[in-house]
Amino acid sequence: MKEKSIFSLFTSLKSTYKINSKYKQVTPLYTDDGADFESCGVDKSHLLSRIQFRDDNLYISNSYVNSRSATPYITILAHVGDEYQVYDFELYTLLKDLMLIDGDRRFSMLTQLFYSFFGFILILFSLGLVFYAIFIIYQVFANDNLEILSGFFRSIIALTLGLAIFDLAKTILEHEVFYKELSRKNNLENRLLARFLISIIIALSIEAMMVVFKIVLSDYSQMIHAFYLIIGVGFMIISLSLFIFILRYQGHKE
């Protein structure tokens, strides 16, 4: 039981054994299922003659396919005194233990389902905005009493917001559902936020233009409200510019 305790500590460890200074295996092949004594005395010179240990007397092999399980493995060798300690790890389980990939398949499926549901809901909302924009254009031509300029502006705003929401949904589905990555590269979340803010700023800018046109045609005394809206859009543009500048500065620094 003592030799198996290490397997309860490291679930990714599948086998271990020792090699002496003459490159002979001096212990059985210990696994979680027991010990294989048939491998005792096997010559391991082919394993040690071509490797170079690090300064800390460790060697980590490249990944390879294990002949027994047909799954990816890596082997770690530790040079301790006159002996060599060999540890064989299953790569996928090791990555799960190190939390470099999703460890629990059920939780991973639940997360994928969650992102799928909200991603497709966002796509439905974006399609709803597109149909709303088309409906506004239909009303413009079907109803003579409706202002043409105002109708076109409202339609453009709806299309812009629909595009922004669709872009958000597409990014969520691509990177969390269909093509899930093990690492985040190129500041994906920041770039997505910047693109979404650009769409919002465009929509607000169009709204500000529409307000200005309405005030010009009706009451100049209300122009201050359009001015406040334009100032707000200007502050958003300045904030977005600083955000993009900081991202690019960090990118060059890295």
ZICORZI-V240022 format. One record per residue. RES is the residue in one small letter. OMEGA is omega in degrees with one decimal (999 if undefined). Layout:
((RES,OMEGA) (RES,OMEGA))
This chain:
((m,-176.7) (k,-178.1) (e,-179.2) (k,-176.8) (s,-179.5) (i,179.8) (f,175.7) (s,177.7) (l,-178.8) (f,-178.9) (t,-179.7) (s,178.6) (l,-176.4) (k,178.7) (s,178.0) (t,177.3) (y,-178.6) (k,177.8) (i,-179.4) (n,-176.4) (s,177.8) (k,176.7) (y,175.7) (k,176.7) (q,-172.8) (v,177.8) (t,172.6) (p,174.1) (l,-178.2) (y,174.7) (t,179.0) (d,-179.4) (d,-178.9) (g,-177.0) (a,178.3) (d,-176.4) (f,-177.3) (e,-177.6) (s,178.6) (c,178.7) (g,-179.8) (v,179.4) (d,-178.9) (k,-178.4) (s,178.6) (h,-179.6) (l,-172.6) (l,-173.4) (s,-174.0) (r,-177.2) (i,179.2) (q,-177.6) (f,175.8) (r,179.7) (d,179.3) (d,177.7) (n,176.0) (l,173.4) (y,178.3) (i,-176.3) (s,168.9) (n,178.9) (s,178.5) (y,-179.9) (v,179.1) (n,-175.1) (s,-178.0) (r,-175.3) (s,-178.3) (a,177.5) (t,-179.3) (p,178.7) (y,164.0) (i,180.0) (t,177.0) (i,178.4) (l,176.6) (a,179.2) (h,-176.8) (v,-177.7) (g,178.7) (d,-176.3) (e,175.6) (y,177.8) (q,-174.3) (v,178.8) (y,178.6) (d,-178.5) (f,170.2) (e,-168.7) (l,-176.9) (y,178.9) (t,178.1) (l,177.8) (l,176.0) (k,179.1) (d,179.1) (l,178.3) (m,176.2) (l,172.7) (i,179.1) (d,-175.6) (g,-176.3) (d,-176.4) (r,-179.6) (r,177.4) (f,177.6) (s,178.4) (m,178.1) (l,178.0) (t,179.1) (q,177.6) (l,179.6) (f,178.9) (y,178.5) (s,-177.9) (f,-177.2) (f,176.1) (g,180.0) (f,174.4) (i,177.3) (l,177.2) (i,177.4) (l,177.2) (f,179.1) (s,176.0) (l,176.7) (g,177.3) (l,177.6) (v,178.0) (f,176.7) (y,178.1) (a,178.0) (i,178.9) (f,178.2) (i,178.9) (i,176.9) (y,179.3) (q,-179.8) (v,-177.7) (f,-178.7) (a,-177.2) (n,-178.2) (d,-177.5) (n,-178.2) (l,-179.7) (e,-176.8) (i,-176.9) (l,179.0) (s,179.1) (g,178.8) (f,178.4) (f,179.0) (r,178.5) (s,179.6) (i,178.4) (i,179.6) (a,179.0) (l,179.6) (t,178.0) (l,177.5) (g,178.0) (l,179.9) (a,-179.8) (i,177.4) (f,178.6) (d,176.8) (l,-179.9) (a,-179.5) (k,180.0) (t,178.2) (i,-177.9) (l,-178.1) (e,-170.6) (h,179.8) (e,-175.2) (v,-170.9) (f,-176.7) (y,-176.2) (k,-177.6) (e,176.8) (l,179.5) (s,178.6) (r,-178.3) (k,172.8) (n,175.9) (n,-175.6) (l,-177.2) (e,-179.0) (n,178.6) (r,177.7) (l,178.3) (l,179.7) (a,179.8) (r,179.1) (f,178.5) (l,177.3) (i,178.7) (s,178.0) (i,179.7) (i,177.6) (i,179.6) (a,179.1) (l,177.9) (s,177.0) (i,178.0) (e,178.2) (a,176.5) (m,179.8) (m,178.0) (v,178.9) (v,179.0) (f,179.8) (k,-178.9) (i,178.9) (v,-177.8) (l,-175.4) (s,-171.1) (d,-179.2) (y,-177.7) (s,179.5) (q,-176.5) (m,-178.7) (i,179.6) (h,174.9) (a,178.5) (f,178.1) (y,179.5) (l,179.2) (i,177.0) (i,178.0) (g,177.5) (v,178.5) (g,177.2) (f,178.1) (m,178.5) (i,178.9) (i,180.0) (s,179.0) (l,178.6) (s,177.5) (l,179.3) (f,179.5) (i,178.8) (f,179.7) (i,178.6) (l,-179.3) (r,178.8) (y,177.7) (q,179.0) (g,178.8) (h,-178.4) (k,179.0) (e,999))
